[in-house]
Amino acid sequence: MRSGMSPGMPARPGADAKTVGMADRPKRAGPPADGGREGTGTAVLTRTRTRKPNLYRVLLLNDDYTPMEFVVHVLERFFNKDRAEATRIMMHVHQNGVGECGVFTYEVAETKVTLVMDLARKHMHPLQCVMEKK
């Protein structure tokens, strides 16, 4: 027997213990894992459930100093309202203290609030625009 070989291993010409290949290993008894059919197996499907994004209402708050025409301009520019719809919303804000400009996803609502507030500050108006979860 050669050195480095285990006692139960048959000696092969040209092979030593370090170069034992797949053919030299004992075969497992039993049926093949795929039931004897090649190329078959169990496919695992993962389903990802998508949710609708949360929506947020963008609201204008009434104050006694911002001109009505400026509010109409804001509604036309940032919320794509026509003159009649912008005037109706502005009057609703004026009479009720708060009015909805639109409903958007979080990022869009946040951007619109920031744009309105920046324009109001630029023109030195105290107009407040906020967002709330619908």
C-alpha positions in Angstrom: 0.0 0.0 0.0 1.2 3.5 -0.8 1.7 6.1 1.9 -1.2 8.5 2.4 -3.9 6.0 1.3 -6.6 4.9 3.6 -6.8 1.2 4.4 -10.2 0.8 2.8 -9.4 2.4 -0.5 -8.4 0.3 -3.5 -5.1 1.2 -5.1 -5.3 2.3 -8.7 -2.3 2.7 -10.9 -1.3 6.3 -11.3 -3.6 7.6 -8.6 -2.8 8.6 -5.1 -4.9 9.7 -2.2 -4.8 13.4 -3.1 -6.2 12.9 -6.6 -9.3 11.0 -5.9 -11.9 12.0 -8.5 -15.7 11.8 -8.7 -15.5 8.3 -10.3 -13.6 7.0 -7.3 -16.3 8.0 -4.7 -18.9 5.5 -3.8 -22.3 6.1 -5.5 -25.4 6.7 -3.5 -28.1 4.2 -3.6 -31.7 5.2 -4.4 -33.7 6.9 -7.2 -32.3 10.1 -8.8 -33.4 13.3 -7.2 -35.4 14.3 -10.3 -37.4 11.0 -10.5 -35.4 9.9 -13.5 -36.5 12.8 -15.7 -33.9 15.2 -16.8 -34.6 18.9 -16.9 -37.5 18.7 -14.5 -37.7 20.4 -11.1 -39.9 22.5 -9.0 -40.1 26.1 -10.0 -40.5 28.6 -7.2 -42.4 31.7 -8.0 -42.1 34.6 -5.7 -44.9 37.1 -5.9 -44.3 40.7 -4.9 -47.4 42.5 -3.8 -47.5 46.1 -4.8 -49.5 48.6 -2.8 -51.0 51.8 -4.0 -49.0 54.7 -2.7 -50.4 56.8 0.2 -52.1 60.0 -1.0 -51.8 63.4 0.5 -54.1 66.4 0.2 -52.4 69.8 -0.4 -54.2 72.5 1.4 -54.1 76.3 1.3 -54.8 78.1 4.6 -56.5 81.5 4.7 -54.8 84.6 6.0 -55.9 88.3 6.0 -52.9 89.6 4.0 -52.3 87.5 0.9 -54.1 89.1 -2.1 -56.8 86.9 -3.7 -55.3 87.4 -7.1 -52.0 85.9 -5.8 -53.8 82.8 -4.6 -55.5 82.4 -7.9 -52.1 82.7 -9.6 -50.6 80.0 -7.4 -53.5 77.7 -8.1 -53.2 78.2 -11.9 -49.4 77.9 -11.9 -48.7 75.0 -9.5 -52.0 73.0 -9.6 -52.9 73.5 -13.3 -56.3 75.0 -12.5 -58.1 77.1 -15.0 -59.2 80.6 -14.0 -62.7 79.6 -12.9 -61.6 76.6 -10.8 -58.8 78.6 -9.2 -61.2 81.4 -8.3 -63.7 78.9 -6.8 -61.0 77.3 -4.7 -59.7 80.7 -3.6 -63.2 81.8 -2.5 -63.6 78.5 -0.6 -60.3 79.1 1.2 -61.4 82.7 1.9 -64.7 81.7 3.3 -63.9 78.5 5.1 -60.3 79.1 6.2 -58.9 76.1 4.3 -59.2 74.6 0.8 -57.9 71.6 -1.1 -55.7 72.2 -4.1 -55.3 68.6 -5.1 -54.4 65.1 -4.0 -50.9 63.7 -4.8 -48.4 61.1 -3.8 -46.0 62.1 -1.0 -43.1 63.4 -3.1 -45.4 65.4 -5.5 -47.3 66.9 -2.6 -44.2 67.8 -0.8 -42.7 69.5 -3.9 -45.9 71.5 -4.5 -46.0 72.7 -0.9 -42.4 73.8 -1.2 -42.9 75.6 -4.5 -46.0 77.5 -3.1 -44.2 78.5 0.1 -41.1 79.6 -1.8 -43.1 81.8 -4.1 -45.1 83.3 -1.3 -41.9 84.1 0.7 -40.4 85.6 -2.5 -43.4 88.0 -2.8 -43.5 88.6 1.0 -46.9 87.0 1.5 -47.8 85.0 4.6 -49.6 82.4 2.6 -49.5 78.9 4.2 -49.6 75.7 2.2 -49.6 72.3 4.0 -50.2 68.6 3.2 -52.0 66.0 5.1 -52.5 62.3 4.6 -55.8 61.4 3.0 
